[in-house]
């Protein structure tokens, strides 16, 4: 693998495996209201701690929508994007579902599942990937707000012309907060740390991170 392609592949690994964008991020246990659609708009930053200065964090924008399909289940679609032209461009799309497992007082738990596709273009190289992810979502209500902890595990495969496919299992956890501003609007800050044992041309493994904040609208 050439150095430019290796750099691009590492950037894709960092952005994908750290749980960014469409990786069922901005988690909470509350379902979309019956008959209404939750809309999400976010800005985020992802990267990997590889012990070098060559892997800059990747900023992205995200947008998504969720709708309840059952008393305890909602489904959604999320996209992420960074349209910087030939220098660096990313796009991803994910479909996901969330099922409420139960509530006890202020405490609640849900399980999620998501699958998606990602494209990254950098320095003349195009990297594509597919992924699956399954977070467990644990939350405690603080009045109308909610504190959320979520361990997550998943798998992805990346490929590019002229390079062998790269398999990237990953695991990590996130800490987030649903700050309910009023009946229609909520702010969702979230931070994720993770790990992948997948080798790259710089290190044997990578420590991953993702920081973001989303605005949630329920019309």
C-alpha positions as CSV (number, residue, x, y, z in Angstrom):
1,X,0.0,0.0,0.0
2,X,1.4,3.4,-1.0
3,X,1.9,6.1,1.6
4,X,-0.9,8.4,0.2
5,X,-3.3,5.5,-0.1
6,X,-2.3,4.4,3.4
7,X,-3.0,7.8,4.8
8,X,-6.4,7.9,3.2
9,X,-7.2,4.4,4.4
10,X,-6.2,5.3,8.0
11,X,-8.4,8.4,7.9
12,X,-11.3,6.3,6.7
13,X,-10.7,3.8,9.5
14,X,-10.5,6.5,12.1
15,X,-13.7,8.2,10.9
16,X,-15.6,4.9,10.5
17,X,-14.6,3.0,13.6
18,X,-14.9,5.9,16.1
19,X,-18.7,5.8,15.8
20,X,-19.1,9.0,13.9
21,X,-22.0,10.2,11.9
22,X,-24.2,7.4,10.8
23,X,-22.8,4.9,13.4
24,X,-26.0,5.1,15.4
25,X,-24.6,8.1,17.2
26,X,-26.5,10.6,19.4
27,X,-28.2,7.9,21.4
28,X,-31.0,8.0,23.9
29,X,-33.8,5.7,25.0
30,X,-36.7,7.9,24.2
31,X,-38.6,6.9,21.0
32,X,-40.0,9.3,18.4
33,X,-43.6,10.3,19.3
34,X,-46.4,8.4,17.6
35,X,-47.3,9.8,14.2
36,X,-44.3,12.3,14.2
37,X,-40.8,12.3,12.8
38,X,-37.7,13.4,14.8
39,X,-35.2,15.4,12.7
40,X,-31.6,15.6,13.7
41,X,-28.8,18.0,12.6
42,X,-25.3,17.6,13.9
43,X,-21.6,18.7,13.7
44,X,-18.9,16.4,14.8
45,X,-15.2,15.6,14.9
46,X,-13.5,12.1,14.7
47,X,-10.0,10.7,14.8
48,X,-7.6,8.1,16.0
49,X,-4.7,8.2,18.5
50,X,-2.0,6.5,16.5
51,X,1.0,8.0,18.2
52,X,1.9,10.2,15.1
53,X,0.9,13.7,13.9
54,X,-0.1,12.5,10.5
55,X,-3.8,11.7,11.2
56,X,-5.7,14.9,11.7
57,X,-9.2,14.7,13.2
58,X,-12.0,14.5,10.6
59,X,-14.9,17.1,10.9
60,X,-18.3,16.2,9.4
61,X,-21.9,17.4,9.2
62,X,-24.8,15.0,9.8
63,X,-28.5,14.9,9.3
64,X,-31.1,12.2,10.1
65,X,-34.7,11.4,10.7
66,X,-36.5,8.8,13.0
67,X,-40.1,7.6,13.2
68,X,-41.8,5.2,15.5
69,X,-43.1,2.0,13.9
70,X,-44.2,0.1,17.0
71,X,-45.1,0.8,20.6
72,X,-41.4,0.0,21.6
73,X,-39.5,0.5,18.3
74,X,-38.5,3.4,16.1
75,X,-36.4,3.3,12.9
76,X,-34.2,6.0,11.2
77,X,-31.9,7.0,8.4
78,X,-28.8,9.1,9.0
79,X,-26.3,10.7,6.6
80,X,-22.9,12.3,7.2
81,X,-20.9,14.5,4.8
82,X,-17.9,16.7,4.3
83,X,-17.9,18.2,0.8
84,X,-14.4,19.6,0.3
85,X,-13.9,18.5,-3.3
86,X,-10.7,16.8,-4.6
87,X,-8.8,17.5,-1.3
88,X,-11.1,15.5,1.0
89,X,-14.7,14.4,0.7
90,X,-16.8,12.0,2.8
91,X,-20.3,10.7,2.6
92,X,-22.1,8.0,4.6
93,X,-25.7,6.6,4.9
94,X,-27.0,4.3,7.6
95,X,-30.3,2.7,8.4
96,X,-30.9,1.8,12.0
97,X,-33.5,0.7,14.5
98,X,-34.0,1.0,18.3
99,X,-36.1,-1.1,20.6
100,X,-37.0,0.0,24.1
101,X,-36.2,-2.9,26.5
102,X,-37.9,-1.5,29.6
103,X,-38.2,1.3,32.2
104,X,-37.9,1.2,36.0
105,X,-38.4,4.5,37.7
106,X,-36.0,7.0,36.1
107,X,-33.9,4.3,34.5
108,X,-34.4,2.9,31.0
109,X,-32.6,0.6,28.6
110,X,-32.8,0.1,24.8
111,X,-30.9,-1.9,22.2
112,X,-30.0,-0.6,18.7
113,X,-28.8,-2.0,15.4
114,X,-27.5,-0.3,12.3
115,X,-26.0,-1.0,8.9
116,X,-24.6,1.4,6.4
117,X,-22.2,2.5,3.6
118,X,-19.4,5.0,3.6
119,X,-17.3,6.7,0.9
120,X,-14.1,8.7,1.5
121,X,-12.1,10.5,-1.2
122,X,-8.7,11.8,-0.3
123,X,-5.5,12.6,-2.2
124,X,-6.7,10.9,-5.4
125,X,-7.8,7.7,-3.6
126,X,-11.4,6.5,-3.1
127,X,-12.1,4.3,-0.1
128,X,-15.5,2.6,0.3
129,X,-16.8,0.7,3.2
130,X,-19.8,-1.1,4.7
131,X,-20.5,-1.6,8.4
132,X,-22.8,-3.1,11.1
133,X,-23.1,-1.8,14.7
134,X,-25.1,-2.8,17.7
135,X,-25.2,-0.4,20.7
136,X,-26.7,-1.1,24.1
137,X,-28.3,2.2,25.4
138,X,-28.6,2.8,29.2
139,X,-30.1,6.1,30.4
140,X,-31.2,7.9,33.6
141,X,-33.7,10.7,33.5
142,X,-32.8,13.9,35.2
143,X,-36.1,15.7,35.2
144,X,-36.9,16.3,31.5
145,X,-33.3,15.7,30.5
146,X,-31.5,12.4,30.1
147,X,-27.9,11.1,30.8
148,X,-26.9,8.3,28.4
149,X,-24.2,5.6,28.5
150,X,-23.8,3.2,25.6
151,X,-21.3,0.4,25.0
152,X,-21.1,-0.4,21.3
153,X,-19.5,-3.1,19.1
154,X,-19.4,-3.6,15.4
155,X,-17.6,-4.6,12.2
156,X,-16.7,-3.0,8.9
157,X,-15.0,-3.8,5.7
158,X,-13.1,-1.1,3.7
159,X,-11.8,-1.4,0.1
160,X,-10.1,0.7,-2.5
161,X,-8.9,0.1,-6.1
162,X,-5.3,-1.2,-5.9
163,X,-5.5,-2.3,-2.3
164,X,-6.7,-5.4,-0.4
165,X,-9.9,-5.1,1.6
166,X,-9.4,-4.2,5.3
167,X,-11.6,-5.8,8.0
168,X,-12.1,-3.5,11.0
169,X,-13.8,-4.9,14.1
170,X,-14.3,-2.2,16.7
171,X,-15.7,-1.7,20.2
172,X,-16.1,1.3,22.5
173,X,-18.5,3.3,24.6
174,X,-20.1,6.7,24.5
175,X,-21.4,9.2,27.1
176,X,-24.1,11.6,26.0
177,X,-26.7,14.0,27.4
178,X,-30.2,14.8,26.1
179,X,-30.8,18.4,27.1
180,X,-34.5,19.1,26.5
181,X,-34.6,22.8,25.7
182,X,-38.4,22.9,25.3
183,X,-41.2,20.7,23.9
184,X,-39.9,20.6,20.3
185,X,-36.1,21.1,20.6
186,X,-33.4,19.1,22.4
187,X,-29.6,19.4,22.3
188,X,-27.5,16.2,22.2
189,X,-23.8,16.5,23.0
190,X,-22.0,13.1,22.9
191,X,-18.4,11.8,23.2
192,X,-17.2,8.3,22.1
193,X,-14.0,6.5,22.7
194,X,-13.2,3.2,21.1
195,X,-10.6,0.7,20.0
196,X,-9.9,-1.4,16.9
197,X,-7.2,-4.1,16.7
198,X,-7.0,-3.7,12.9
199,X,-3.4,-3.1,11.7
200,X,-2.6,-0.1,9.6
201,X,0.7,1.2,8.1
202,X,1.5,3.3,11.1
203,X,0.6,1.2,14.2
204,X,-0.6,-2.2,15.3
205,X,-3.9,-0.8,16.5
206,X,-5.7,2.5,17.0
207,X,-7.5,4.3,19.9
208,X,-10.5,6.1,18.5
209,X,-12.5,9.1,19.5
210,X,-15.6,11.0,18.4
211,X,-17.0,14.3,19.7
212,X,-20.2,15.8,18.4
213,X,-23.3,17.8,19.2
214,X,-26.7,17.4,17.6
215,X,-29.9,19.5,17.5
216,X,-33.1,17.3,17.7
217,X,-36.4,18.7,16.4
218,X,-39.8,17.0,17.1
219,X,-42.4,19.0,15.1
